[in-house]
Each structure stands twice: as structure tokens, then as C-alpha cells.
């Protein structure tokens, strides 16, 4: 089921009597469809490897965090909406429409490119996040694209089952 090589590549070693229950991958964003969030569930910990992204488009490695199951109060999925990102998408779209309407060869191509970028930004303004609530009260969000909400909910269900077994 799970490739231990993937877990060792994150420099995470297994503890005594620790067994991997599940391994999951979720897409980080539509713009970076090839970059994945990685989640591992063991009988003792929840391990997360999320990408570092600069300016929403440049992947810069990943951060790995481990959360002992005893320190997790809850894990839930939440749908999020970024209004400011949608406003930026609308402005970029209007600029793209203006360039497309100008009719010049180079301007029309650049206008079409801006329209595609605006559409991607508009889609990116809606996303799903896994919210990990620590026992101390702090919440950590791990985002994914909205069409992977069912996969995110499966992770939540598996972690909550593991929490009940602890």
C-alpha cells in the first residue's frame, strides 16, 4: 500500500511499533498541478509535506511537519474563498478584453493570455483546506484544489478514525 521510500525521503524515521496506515497526495493548486501535498498517517502520527511556493507560481522545495495523534484535537475540511484574488482576476480579465478588442496582432495575443490567466486566478480563488486543530488551540491550514474535496474528506475520516483508536 505505502512506499516507505517516500517517507524516508522526507527524513522522517519510523518509531518503535509505528505502522503506516495511509498515504495520500492532493494537488496544491491549479496553476501548479504537478506539485502535490503529501500526507502520511501512521498509528502514532500524522505527517504532512507541503510545498513552499513563491508568488503562487514558483515551487521552492517543501516543508515537512509531524503531528503526534495525541496532540491533534480535530481535523476538518473547510471551503475557502479569497475575494481579493477574484477582484484581481476580474481586473486582469478586463485588461485582457481591452487588449483583445484593440485588434492588433501582438495585443490580441497578450489579451488572450491575460484572459486565460484571469480565468485561472478566478478558479484559484475557491479552494478547500484541511484544517488541523492542535490540542493547544492553534489551527493549521493545508490547501488543495476544490475538486479534490472528496479525497480531503477521506483523509479527515481516516485521521479521525485513527484518533478514536488512540
ChimeraX commands (.cxc) that place a marker at each C-alpha (Angstrom):
marker #1 position 0.00,0.00,0.00 radius 0.5
marker #1 position 2.61,2.54,1.06 radius 0.5
marker #1 position 6.11,3.06,-0.18 radius 0.5
marker #1 position 8.42,3.53,2.81 radius 0.5
marker #1 position 10.98,5.08,0.47 radius 0.5
marker #1 position 8.68,8.11,0.09 radius 0.5
marker #1 position 8.56,8.59,3.84 radius 0.5
marker #1 position 12.32,8.21,4.26 radius 0.5
marker #1 position 12.88,10.81,1.50 radius 0.5
marker #1 position 11.22,13.31,3.86 radius 0.5
marker #1 position 13.85,12.48,6.52 radius 0.5
marker #1 position 11.18,11.03,8.80 radius 0.5
marker #1 position 12.07,7.85,10.61 radius 0.5
marker #1 position 9.52,5.44,11.98 radius 0.5
marker #1 position 9.22,4.93,15.73 radius 0.5
marker #1 position 9.06,1.65,17.59 radius 0.5
marker #1 position 5.88,-0.28,16.69 radius 0.5
marker #1 position 4.84,2.50,14.29 radius 0.5
marker #1 position 2.96,1.38,11.20 radius 0.5
marker #1 position 1.80,3.36,8.19 radius 0.5
marker #1 position -1.98,3.35,7.82 radius 0.5
marker #1 position -2.33,5.58,4.75 radius 0.5
marker #1 position -0.52,7.69,2.18 radius 0.5
marker #1 position -2.31,10.49,0.33 radius 0.5
marker #1 position -1.49,13.10,-2.31 radius 0.5
marker #1 position -3.53,16.18,-3.09 radius 0.5
marker #1 position -2.90,18.79,-5.77 radius 0.5
marker #1 position -1.64,22.05,-4.29 radius 0.5
marker #1 position -3.17,24.42,-6.88 radius 0.5
marker #1 position -4.48,24.51,-10.42 radius 0.5
marker #1 position -1.54,26.62,-11.58 radius 0.5
marker #1 position 0.93,24.15,-10.07 radius 0.5
marker #1 position -0.96,20.96,-10.94 radius 0.5
marker #1 position 2.30,18.97,-10.84 radius 0.5
marker #1 position 3.07,19.99,-7.23 radius 0.5
marker #1 position 1.45,17.77,-4.62 radius 0.5
marker #1 position 0.77,17.96,-0.91 radius 0.5
marker #1 position 1.76,14.65,0.67 radius 0.5
marker #1 position 0.06,13.29,3.77 radius 0.5
marker #1 position 1.02,10.16,5.70 radius 0.5
marker #1 position -0.96,8.64,8.53 radius 0.5
marker #1 position 0.62,6.20,10.96 radius 0.5
marker #1 position -0.81,4.66,14.09 radius 0.5
marker #1 position 1.09,7.33,16.08 radius 0.5
marker #1 position 1.44,10.45,13.87 radius 0.5
marker #1 position 0.05,12.49,11.01 radius 0.5
marker #1 position 2.90,13.59,8.71 radius 0.5
marker #1 position 2.46,16.44,6.22 radius 0.5
marker #1 position 4.78,17.59,3.43 radius 0.5
marker #1 position 3.58,20.78,1.75 radius 0.5
marker #1 position 5.33,22.77,-0.97 radius 0.5
marker #1 position 6.94,26.15,-0.44 radius 0.5
marker #1 position 5.66,28.40,-3.22 radius 0.5
marker #1 position 6.91,31.89,-4.04 radius 0.5
marker #1 position 4.50,34.31,-5.77 radius 0.5
marker #1 position 1.95,31.47,-6.22 radius 0.5
marker #1 position 3.87,30.07,-9.22 radius 0.5
marker #1 position 7.45,29.18,-8.27 radius 0.5
marker #1 position 7.91,25.94,-6.28 radius 0.5
marker #1 position 10.79,26.25,-3.80 radius 0.5
marker #1 position 11.02,22.87,-2.06 radius 0.5
marker #1 position 8.75,21.60,0.69 radius 0.5
marker #1 position 8.17,21.77,4.44 radius 0.5
marker #1 position 7.56,18.63,6.44 radius 0.5
marker #1 position 5.70,18.62,9.74 radius 0.5
marker #1 position 4.75,15.76,12.02 radius 0.5
marker #1 position 1.81,15.92,14.36 radius 0.5
marker #1 position 1.51,13.26,17.08 radius 0.5
marker #1 position -2.06,11.94,17.08 radius 0.5
marker #1 position -2.32,12.63,20.82 radius 0.5
marker #1 position -1.80,16.37,20.12 radius 0.5
marker #1 position -4.48,16.66,17.43 radius 0.5
marker #1 position -7.85,17.92,18.66 radius 0.5
marker #1 position -9.59,17.75,15.27 radius 0.5
marker #1 position -9.04,17.62,11.52 radius 0.5
marker #1 position -11.76,19.05,9.26 radius 0.5
marker #1 position -12.17,20.18,5.67 radius 0.5
marker #1 position -13.15,23.79,5.08 radius 0.5
marker #1 position -14.08,25.52,1.86 radius 0.5
marker #1 position -12.35,28.85,1.40 radius 0.5
marker #1 position -12.91,31.84,-0.84 radius 0.5
marker #1 position -10.38,34.62,-1.49 radius 0.5
marker #1 position -12.33,37.71,-2.54 radius 0.5
marker #1 position -9.27,39.84,-3.29 radius 0.5
marker #1 position -7.93,37.19,-5.68 radius 0.5
marker #1 position -11.28,37.22,-7.51 radius 0.5
marker #1 position -11.12,41.03,-7.80 radius 0.5
marker #1 position -7.58,40.78,-9.25 radius 0.5
marker #1 position -8.85,38.14,-11.70 radius 0.5
marker #1 position -11.65,40.46,-12.82 radius 0.5
marker #1 position -9.22,43.36,-13.35 radius 0.5
marker #1 position -6.80,41.17,-15.33 radius 0.5
marker #1 position -9.75,39.86,-17.36 radius 0.5
marker #1 position -10.95,43.38,-18.22 radius 0.5
marker #1 position -7.44,44.38,-19.29 radius 0.5
marker #1 position -7.26,41.23,-21.41 radius 0.5
marker #1 position -10.62,42.03,-23.02 radius 0.5
marker #1 position -9.45,45.55,-23.77 radius 0.5
marker #1 position -6.29,44.29,-25.45 radius 0.5
marker #1 position -8.27,41.67,-27.36 radius 0.5
marker #1 position -10.72,44.32,-28.58 radius 0.5
marker #1 position -7.88,46.57,-29.77 radius 0.5
marker #1 position -7.34,44.12,-32.63 radius 0.5
marker #1 position -3.58,44.50,-33.06 radius 0.5
marker #1 position -1.66,41.22,-33.55 radius 0.5
marker #1 position 0.61,41.36,-30.51 radius 0.5
marker #1 position -2.02,42.99,-28.31 radius 0.5
marker #1 position -4.61,40.37,-29.20 radius 0.5
marker #1 position -2.24,37.53,-28.27 radius 0.5
marker #1 position -1.31,39.22,-24.99 radius 0.5
marker #1 position -5.01,39.91,-24.32 radius 0.5
marker #1 position -5.84,36.24,-24.84 radius 0.5
marker #1 position -3.01,35.28,-22.49 radius 0.5
marker #1 position -4.36,37.66,-19.84 radius 0.5
marker #1 position -7.86,36.19,-20.23 radius 0.5
marker #1 position -6.50,32.69,-19.59 radius 0.5
marker #1 position -4.59,33.98,-16.56 radius 0.5
marker #1 position -7.74,35.72,-15.28 radius 0.5
marker #1 position -9.72,32.50,-15.60 radius 0.5
marker #1 position -7.07,30.57,-13.68 radius 0.5
marker #1 position -6.96,33.23,-10.95 radius 0.5
marker #1 position -10.76,33.17,-10.67 radius 0.5
marker #1 position -10.74,29.39,-10.27 radius 0.5
marker #1 position -7.90,29.64,-7.72 radius 0.5
marker #1 position -9.99,31.98,-5.56 radius 0.5
marker #1 position -12.05,28.94,-4.49 radius 0.5
marker #1 position -10.21,26.14,-2.70 radius 0.5
marker #1 position -10.53,23.53,0.01 radius 0.5
marker #1 position -8.24,23.30,3.02 radius 0.5
marker #1 position -7.55,20.67,5.61 radius 0.5
marker #1 position -7.68,22.44,8.97 radius 0.5
marker #1 position -5.67,20.69,11.64 radius 0.5
marker #1 position -6.70,21.87,15.08 radius 0.5
marker #1 position -3.97,21.23,17.63 radius 0.5
marker #1 position -4.83,20.39,21.23 radius 0.5
marker #1 position -3.31,23.74,22.25 radius 0.5
marker #1 position -5.85,25.63,20.13 radius 0.5
marker #1 position -3.76,26.65,17.13 radius 0.5
marker #1 position -5.11,25.81,13.68 radius 0.5
marker #1 position -3.01,24.96,10.63 radius 0.5
marker #1 position -4.42,25.04,7.09 radius 0.5
marker #1 position -3.19,22.86,4.21 radius 0.5
marker #1 position -4.81,23.91,0.92 radius 0.5
marker #1 position -5.80,21.87,-2.10 radius 0.5
marker #1 position -7.91,22.40,-5.20 radius 0.5
marker #1 position -11.68,22.35,-4.69 radius 0.5
marker #1 position -12.37,19.31,-6.88 radius 0.5
marker #1 position -10.31,17.13,-4.53 radius 0.5
marker #1 position -12.66,17.77,-1.60 radius 0.5
marker #1 position -13.73,14.10,-1.56 radius 0.5
marker #1 position -10.08,12.98,-1.22 radius 0.5
marker #1 position -9.56,15.56,1.54 radius 0.5
marker #1 position -12.64,14.27,3.34 radius 0.5
marker #1 position -11.28,10.71,3.07 radius 0.5
marker #1 position -8.08,11.89,4.80 radius 0.5
marker #1 position -10.17,13.53,7.52 radius 0.5
marker #1 position -12.18,10.35,8.02 radius 0.5
marker #1 position -9.06,8.18,8.26 radius 0.5
marker #1 position -7.32,10.56,10.70 radius 0.5
marker #1 position -10.44,10.84,12.85 radius 0.5
marker #1 position -10.67,7.02,12.93 radius 0.5
marker #1 position -7.01,6.86,14.00 radius 0.5
marker #1 position -7.71,9.50,16.67 radius 0.5
marker #1 position -10.54,7.38,18.02 radius 0.5
marker #1 position -8.22,4.36,18.19 radius 0.5
marker #1 position -5.50,6.21,20.17 radius 0.5
marker link #1:1,2 radius 0.2
marker link #1:2,3 radius 0.2
marker link #1:3,4 radius 0.2
marker link #1:4,5 radius 0.2
marker link #1:5,6 radius 0.2
marker link #1:6,7 radius 0.2
marker link #1:7,8 radius 0.2
marker link #1:8,9 radius 0.2
marker link #1:9,10 radius 0.2
marker link #1:10,11 radius 0.2
marker link #1:11,12 radius 0.2
marker link #1:12,13 radius 0.2
marker link #1:13,14 radius 0.2
marker link #1:14,15 radius 0.2
marker link #1:15,16 radius 0.2
marker link #1:16,17 radius 0.2
marker link #1:17,18 radius 0.2
marker link #1:18,19 radius 0.2
marker link #1:19,20 radius 0.2
marker link #1:20,21 radius 0.2
marker link #1:21,22 radius 0.2
marker link #1:22,23 radius 0.2
marker link #1:23,24 radius 0.2
marker link #1:24,25 radius 0.2
marker link #1:25,26 radius 0.2
marker link #1:26,27 radius 0.2
marker link #1:27,28 radius 0.2
marker link #1:28,29 radius 0.2
marker link #1:29,30 radius 0.2
marker link #1:30,31 radius 0.2
marker link #1:31,32 radius 0.2
marker link #1:32,33 radius 0.2
marker link #1:33,34 radius 0.2
marker link #1:34,35 radius 0.2
marker link #1:35,36 radius 0.2
marker link #1:36,37 radius 0.2
marker link #1:37,38 radius 0.2
marker link #1:38,39 radius 0.2
marker link #1:39,40 radius 0.2
marker link #1:40,41 radius 0.2
marker link #1:41,42 radius 0.2
marker link #1:42,43 radius 0.2
marker link #1:43,44 radius 0.2
marker link #1:44,45 radius 0.2
marker link #1:45,46 radius 0.2
marker link #1:46,47 radius 0.2
marker link #1:47,48 radius 0.2
marker link #1:48,49 radius 0.2
marker link #1:49,50 radius 0.2
marker link #1:50,51 radius 0.2
marker link #1:51,52 radius 0.2
marker link #1:52,53 radius 0.2
marker link #1:53,54 radius 0.2
marker link #1:54,55 radius 0.2
marker link #1:55,56 radius 0.2
marker link #1:56,57 radius 0.2
marker link #1:57,58 radius 0.2
marker link #1:58,59 radius 0.2
marker link #1:59,60 radius 0.2
marker link #1:60,61 radius 0.2
marker link #1:61,62 radius 0.2
marker link #1:62,63 radius 0.2
marker link #1:63,64 radius 0.2
marker link #1:64,65 radius 0.2
marker link #1:65,66 radius 0.2
marker link #1:66,67 radius 0.2
marker link #1:67,68 radius 0.2
marker link #1:68,69 radius 0.2
marker link #1:69,70 radius 0.2
marker link #1:70,71 radius 0.2
marker link #1:71,72 radius 0.2
marker link #1:72,73 radius 0.2
marker link #1:73,74 radius 0.2
marker link #1:74,75 radius 0.2
marker link #1:75,76 radius 0.2
marker link #1:76,77 radius 0.2
marker link #1:77,78 radius 0.2
marker link #1:78,79 radius 0.2
marker link #1:79,80 radius 0.2
marker link #1:80,81 radius 0.2
marker link #1:81,82 radius 0.2
marker link #1:82,83 radius 0.2
marker link #1:83,84 radius 0.2
marker link #1:84,85 radius 0.2
marker link #1:85,86 radius 0.2
marker link #1:86,87 radius 0.2
marker link #1:87,88 radius 0.2
marker link #1:88,89 radius 0.2
marker link #1:89,90 radius 0.2
marker link #1:90,91 radius 0.2
marker link #1:91,92 radius 0.2
marker link #1:92,93 radius 0.2
marker link #1:93,94 radius 0.2
marker link #1:94,95 radius 0.2
marker link #1:95,96 radius 0.2
marker link #1:96,97 radius 0.2
marker link #1:97,98 radius 0.2
marker link #1:98,99 radius 0.2
marker link #1:99,100 radius 0.2
marker link #1:100,101 radius 0.2
marker link #1:101,102 radius 0.2
marker link #1:102,103 radius 0.2
marker link #1:103,104 radius 0.2
marker link #1:104,105 radius 0.2
marker link #1:105,106 radius 0.2
marker link #1:106,107 radius 0.2
marker link #1:107,108 radius 0.2
marker link #1:108,109 radius 0.2
marker link #1:109,110 radius 0.2
marker link #1:110,111 radius 0.2
marker link #1:111,112 radius 0.2
marker link #1:112,113 radius 0.2
marker link #1:113,114 radius 0.2
marker link #1:114,115 radius 0.2
marker link #1:115,116 radius 0.2
marker link #1:116,117 radius 0.2
marker link #1:117,118 radius 0.2
marker link #1:118,119 radius 0.2
marker link #1:119,120 radius 0.2
marker link #1:120,121 radius 0.2
marker link #1:121,122 radius 0.2
marker link #1:122,123 radius 0.2
marker link #1:123,124 radius 0.2
marker link #1:124,125 radius 0.2
marker link #1:125,126 radius 0.2
marker link #1:126,127 radius 0.2
marker link #1:127,128 radius 0.2
marker link #1:128,129 radius 0.2
marker link #1:129,130 radius 0.2
marker link #1:130,131 radius 0.2
marker link #1:131,132 radius 0.2
marker link #1:132,133 radius 0.2
marker link #1:133,134 radius 0.2
marker link #1:134,135 radius 0.2
marker link #1:135,136 radius 0.2
marker link #1:136,137 radius 0.2
marker link #1:137,138 radius 0.2
marker link #1:138,139 radius 0.2
marker link #1:139,140 radius 0.2
marker link #1:140,141 radius 0.2
marker link #1:141,142 radius 0.2
marker link #1:142,143 radius 0.2
marker link #1:143,144 radius 0.2
marker link #1:144,145 radius 0.2
marker link #1:145,146 radius 0.2
marker link #1:146,147 radius 0.2
marker link #1:147,148 radius 0.2
marker link #1:148,149 radius 0.2
marker link #1:149,150 radius 0.2
marker link #1:150,151 radius 0.2
marker link #1:151,152 radius 0.2
marker link #1:152,153 radius 0.2
marker link #1:153,154 radius 0.2
marker link #1:154,155 radius 0.2
marker link #1:155,156 radius 0.2
marker link #1:156,157 radius 0.2
marker link #1:157,158 radius 0.2
marker link #1:158,159 radius 0.2
marker link #1:159,160 radius 0.2
marker link #1:160,161 radius 0.2
marker link #1:161,162 radius 0.2
marker link #1:162,163 radius 0.2
marker link #1:163,164 radius 0.2
marker link #1:164,165 radius 0.2
marker link #1:165,166 radius 0.2
view
